[in-house]
């Protein structure tokens, strides 16, 4: 059963009294001034529906007036529909405005003054990577199954840390680059599992992948720098580079990954500062860059002296031939490597040259100085105990089974409609339609069929309105939903 947004976010009534501060004049009766004040506060949006007002005795003491004055004001406001009063529930602001009321009696709500202070305007509109709504089936962009998160283990470890006597030690161990034990565990993971040769001085912990991208862009780029990105690609990364003042160059990415020839042509005509790439599972097409292309890419970066920003967003979910990251290849010193401890956790990291990481951690301390030392310590402890590794191992098996199911369904029901190559890993598939379709029309038909998906236009530049590829996250869906969802999607595509 899918839970609606209304169920997830129920209306909550506050049990904390609102503050009422009022200076009286000598021209009107006090109870009238109290009424006008409360109405005005409701109209200007400070007293929200359901807000709990102080009791008559308490407010009378605060305002230094007779309690009967407060009772009279409350009674008249309740009779007019501005307030409601229930036994043992107190006096609250009504859930709806009294009929015919557009403003307080005798006065209009003053307009808010215009802001004339210069500031930096940022206008970013990104499609959500995790669609919401009351739909039977949702194809996200490759999220894990939230039901498989080890919530009990994480909660238990956090609770234990909160209850122990030496909490001060945890905060002492928190540096500008993150919790010291977590840095050590991430360092061990990178060296042992991913083939990097680094120390903790090369690592900075961040609160999620987007913070890692933003801090990398702010540290690396200056206004006017040129950055190459894959197309189709990951728009939130593009926006991080745009905010840093970079000029973007879109390099086509196809069935074999990024087009090396197009990238070299860009290098010959442009002083490229950086390339942003997702080589392990290209976003959104899921392609894994071959060893030969990786070698060509590294050679190109050395020849033209640009930095590679490697986004390894779901490294742990690779199901076949093992590929070490670009940052793990020998004689590499020009790569900024971004990854996460576990795809469902907001614990990510940036790995790079020590001097670069030192500057990046200084940026981090400005936007997130306190960090989250208890949570980071808890994850570090679970990594040290092997719990995180066991969780990844167990969920990898679950996702492999779901991918096999999706693979068999696609080959049987999408024949003649779409081309599909089974990905080597990742939590999404890329369905290459045989014809271009108008994205908004496709979304409307998908939603009318009781489903939702990430807007396919979110992988392309703004001039695109037609698309031929769909990224479908399968990992968050149980097997019956995969069968049902792909079957319904095939019928929708047939009708286009």
PENORRA-V830994 format. One record per residue. N is the residue number from 1. PHI is phi in degrees with one decimal (NA if undefined). PSI is psi in whole degrees, 0 to 359 (999 if undefined). OMEGA is omega as a letter, one per 40 degrees, with the letter a starting at -180 (* if undefined). Layout:
n=(N N)
phi=(PHI PHI)
psi=(PSI PSI)
omega=(OMEGA OMEGA)
This chain:
n=(1 2 3 4 5 6 7 8 9 10 11 12 13 14 15 16 17 18 19 20 21 22 23 24 25 26 27 28 29 30 31 32 33 34 35 36 37 38 39 40 41 42 43 44 45 46 47 48 49 50 51 52 53 54 55 56 57 58 59 60 61 62 63 64 65 66 67 68 69 70 71 72 73 74 75 76 77 78 79 80 81 82 83 84 85 86 87 88 89 90 91 92 93 94 95 96 97 98 99 100 101 102 103 104 105 106 107 108 109 110 111 112 113 114 115 116 117 118 119 120 121 122 123 124 125 126 127 128 129 130 131 132 133 134 135 136 137 138 139 140 141 142 143 144 145 146 147 148 149 150 151 152 153 154 155 156 157 158 159 160 161 162 163 164 165 166 167 168 169 170 171 172 173 174 175 176 177 178 179 180 181 182 183 184 185 186 187 188 189 190 191 192 193 194 195 196 197 198 199 200 201 202 203 204 205 206 207 208 209 210 211 212 213 214 215 216 217 218 219 220 221 222 223 224 225 226 227 228 229 230 231 232 233 234 235 236 237 238 239 240 241 242 243 244 245 246 247 248 249 250 251 252 253 254 255 256 257 258 259 260 261 262 263 264 265 266 267 268 269 270 271 272 273 274 275 276 277 278 279 280 281 282 283 284 285 286 287 288 289 290 291 292 293 294 295 296 297 298 299 300 301 302 303 304 305 306 307 308 309 310 311 312 313 314 315 316 317 318 319 320 321 322 323 324 325 326 327 328 329 330 331 332 333 334 335 336 337 338 339 340 341 342 343 344 345 346 347 348 349 350 351 352 353 354 355 356 357 358 359 360 361 362 363 364 365 366 367 368 369 370 371 372 373 374 375 376 377 378 379 380 381 382 383 384 385 386 387 388 389 390 391 392 393 394 395 396 397 398 399 400 401 402 403 404 405 406 407 408 409 410 411 412 413 414 415 416 417 418 419 420 421 422 423 424 425 426 427 428 429 430 431 432 433 434 435 436 437 438 439 440 441 442 443 444 445 446 447 448 449 450 451 452 453 454 455 456 457 458 459 460 461 462 463 464 465 466 467 468 469 470 471 472 473 474 475 476 477 478 479 480 481 482 483 484 485 486 487 488 489 490 491 492 493 494 495 496)
phi=(NA -87.5 -90.3 -73.7 -61.2 -65.5 -71.2 -70.4 -122.9 -69.8 -68.8 -111.8 -97.3 -76.5 -107.2 -111.2 -65.9 -76.7 -88.9 -120.6 -126.9 -142.4 -104.2 -86.8 -112.2 -99.2 -91.5 -124.8 -59.6 -62.2 -64.5 -69.6 -65.1 -64.8 -59.1 -62.0 -62.5 -65.2 -61.6 -63.2 -66.9 -67.4 -67.0 -85.4 91.2 -82.2 -93.5 -87.3 -53.2 88.6 -62.6 -90.2 -86.6 -60.7 -63.2 -60.1 -67.7 -65.5 -66.9 -62.1 -67.7 -65.0 -89.5 58.2 -129.5 -68.6 -60.8 -62.3 -63.5 -66.4 -61.2 -62.0 -63.1 -62.0 -61.8 -70.1 -66.6 -69.1 -63.7 -81.7 95.7 -77.6 -124.8 -128.3 -138.5 -133.0 -59.3 67.0 -106.4 82.0 -102.0 -128.7 -70.2 -62.1 -73.4 -136.9 -72.8 -56.8 -57.5 81.0 -92.2 -117.4 -173.3 -61.7 -55.7 82.9 -155.0 -104.6 -68.2 -65.7 -66.2 -70.2 -66.0 -69.7 -86.9 -110.9 -83.9 -63.1 -150.9 -83.9 -79.0 -123.8 -123.6 -121.9 -126.1 -115.6 -68.3 -64.1 -79.9 -131.0 -57.3 -123.9 128.3 -90.7 -115.5 -66.2 -138.4 -125.7 -92.9 -82.9 -96.5 120.7 -90.1 -69.2 -75.7 -64.4 -69.7 -98.0 -64.2 -75.9 -61.1 -61.3 -65.2 -66.6 -62.1 -63.2 -70.7 -62.4 -62.1 -61.6 -67.8 -65.2 -91.7 -77.2 -76.8 -100.1 -62.3 -56.5 -64.1 -63.1 -71.2 -65.3 -79.0 -90.0 -104.5 -63.2 -98.2 122.9 -62.8 -62.4 -66.8 -64.9 -59.5 -64.9 -68.0 -63.4 -60.0 -62.0 -60.5 -65.1 -73.9 -79.3 -96.9 -115.0 80.6 -81.8 -113.9 -134.1 -123.1 -63.7 -66.3 -94.4 -127.7 -132.9 -79.8 -130.0 -89.6 96.0 -69.3 -67.9 -62.9 -60.8 -66.0 -63.2 -65.1 -62.3 -63.7 -66.3 -78.7 -87.0 -104.6 -119.1 -59.6 95.8 -64.3 -102.2 -128.6 -92.5 -134.8 -72.5 -140.6 -66.1 -160.8 -99.0 -61.6 -58.2 -69.9 -57.2 -67.0 -61.3 -71.2 -60.8 -63.5 -75.4 94.7 -78.7 -98.7 -95.8 -124.7 -94.1 -102.1 -60.1 -125.9 -124.0 -60.8 -108.6 98.0 -63.2 -80.1 -63.5 -65.4 -65.0 -64.8 -65.2 -60.8 -63.7 -63.9 -69.2 -102.6 -138.5 -75.4 -68.0 -90.1 -155.9 -122.9 -101.9 -147.7 -119.9 -73.8 -71.0 -140.0 -54.5 -98.1 -102.3 -79.6 72.2 -64.9 -98.1 -67.4 -68.9 -61.3 -64.9 -68.4 -63.9 -64.4 -62.4 -65.1 -64.9 -63.3 -65.7 -65.9 -73.0 -67.4 -102.5 57.0 -114.7 -84.6 -102.1 -97.8 -97.5 -99.7 -108.3 -69.1 -142.9 -56.8 -67.7 -107.6 -117.6 -106.3 -131.2 -55.2 -79.3 -117.4 -77.1 -62.1 -54.5 -67.3 -94.7 -78.0 -68.4 59.1 -109.1 -138.4 -124.8 -122.9 -100.6 -106.7 -120.8 -156.8 -135.7 -70.8 -154.4 -58.9 -92.3 -103.7 -82.0 -119.1 -123.1 -155.7 -117.6 -125.5 -170.8 -54.9 -57.2 -65.6 -64.8 -64.3 -61.2 -69.4 -63.6 -67.2 -66.3 -59.8 -59.2 -65.6 -74.1 -94.4 -151.4 -63.4 -74.7 65.7 -141.8 -61.2 -65.4 -64.4 -62.9 -63.5 -61.6 -65.8 -60.5 -63.1 -69.0 -66.2 -64.0 -81.7 89.0 -66.7 -65.2 -61.3 -64.6 -61.7 -62.2 -60.9 -67.5 -72.3 -58.6 -65.3 -62.0 -70.2 -61.3 -64.1 -67.9 -66.3 -60.4 -63.4 -59.8 -59.3 -66.5 -67.1 -60.8 -66.6 -93.8 -110.0 -104.9 -60.0 85.7 -108.4 -152.7 -102.6 -145.6 -117.4 -62.6 -71.3 -76.6 -176.4 90.2 -114.0 -144.2 -121.1 -118.5 -102.9 -93.4 -68.5 -75.2 -134.5 -77.7 -128.5 -79.1 -60.7 -65.4 -63.3 -60.7 -61.4 -61.0 -69.4 -63.2 -69.2 -68.3 -88.8 84.5 -125.9 -147.5 -154.6 -64.5 -58.6 -59.6 -68.4 -70.5 -99.7 -120.3 -73.2 -65.8 -78.2 -86.4 -124.0 -110.8 -135.5 -127.7 -127.2 -124.4 -98.4 -122.1 -75.1 -108.0 -66.0 -82.9 -104.7 -74.0 -57.6 -60.6 -71.5 -62.6 -61.2 -65.8 -65.9 -66.6 -63.7 -67.3 -65.3 -60.3 -67.0 -62.2 -66.3 -61.1 -84.2 -77.1)
psi=(128 134 131 162 325 326 324 329 74 154 128 132 133 142 20 129 144 156 131 119 122 131 125 152 174 6 334 156 145 320 329 321 321 316 310 321 312 318 316 320 327 315 325 0 9 318 107 160 133 354 137 121 155 151 159 322 317 314 324 320 320 316 355 50 170 141 326 331 317 317 318 314 314 317 317 322 324 318 327 351 3 326 162 150 128 148 128 1 349 185 126 161 136 154 341 155 143 144 134 359 125 352 169 145 128 0 157 150 121 140 148 136 147 147 120 13 125 137 168 113 127 121 97 128 108 140 141 138 350 87 150 176 168 74 155 320 135 122 104 193 13 46 148 168 115 337 346 358 136 64 317 316 317 315 318 318 320 316 318 319 322 330 349 161 330 49 328 326 324 316 329 326 1 114 178 339 358 180 133 318 322 320 319 318 318 319 315 317 315 318 314 319 330 0 11 152 86 171 176 338 344 7 140 128 140 162 79 164 324 323 321 316 316 313 323 315 317 326 321 323 149 161 131 350 150 130 129 141 156 148 121 159 199 103 321 328 318 318 324 320 321 316 328 355 12 153 126 144 122 115 125 142 128 206 339 12 200 143 104 323 316 323 317 322 321 319 324 332 349 135 83 131 323 158 130 128 150 76 334 310 94 134 120 358 352 3 138 123 131 162 322 316 328 317 318 320 317 320 320 320 326 322 318 3 51 155 142 123 106 116 108 65 337 54 323 343 68 130 350 231 130 129 125 154 161 322 346 357 156 151 39 124 12 34 132 117 128 131 187 158 315 138 333 355 144 44 104 181 157 134 131 189 144 319 321 315 326 316 320 321 332 317 316 319 335 318 343 59 318 328 208 71 323 312 317 320 319 314 321 317 319 326 316 326 352 3 319 317 317 320 314 318 315 316 331 319 318 314 327 318 319 324 319 318 311 320 312 323 314 316 337 327 348 10 130 349 328 153 141 133 127 124 154 345 190 173 21 163 159 116 112 105 148 345 153 142 156 122 315 323 317 314 318 316 322 316 325 341 8 20 171 159 166 136 118 338 344 355 355 168 167 338 355 133 341 144 161 2 142 130 122 112 127 337 329 357 134 164 317 324 326 313 311 315 314 325 316 322 321 321 321 314 326 329 351 999)
omega=(i a a i i i a a a i a i a i i a i i i i a i a i a a a i a a i i i i a i a i a i i a a i i i a i a a a i i i a a a a i i a a i i i a a i i a i i i a a i i i a i i a i a i a i i i i a i a i i a i a i a i i i i i i i i a i i a i i a i i i a a i a a i a i i i i a i i a a i a i i i a i i i i a i a i i a a a a a a a i i i a i a a a a i a a i a i a a a i a i i a i i i i a i i i i a a a a a i i i a i a i a a i i i i i a a i i i a a i a a a a a i a a i a a i i i i e a a a i i i a i i i a i i a i a i a a a i a a i i a a a a i i i i i a a a a i a i a i i a i a a i a i e a i a i a a i i i i i i a i i i a i a a i i i i i a i a a i a a a i a a a a i i i i a i i a i i i a a i a a i a i i a a a i i i a i a a i a a i a i i a i i i a a i a a a a a i a a a i i i i i i i i a a i a i i i i a i a a i i i a i i a i i i i a a a a a a a i i a a a i a i a a i a a a i i i a a a i i i i i a a i i a i a i a i i i a i i i i a i a i a i a a a i i a i a i i a i a a a a i a i i i i a a a i i i i i i a i a a *)
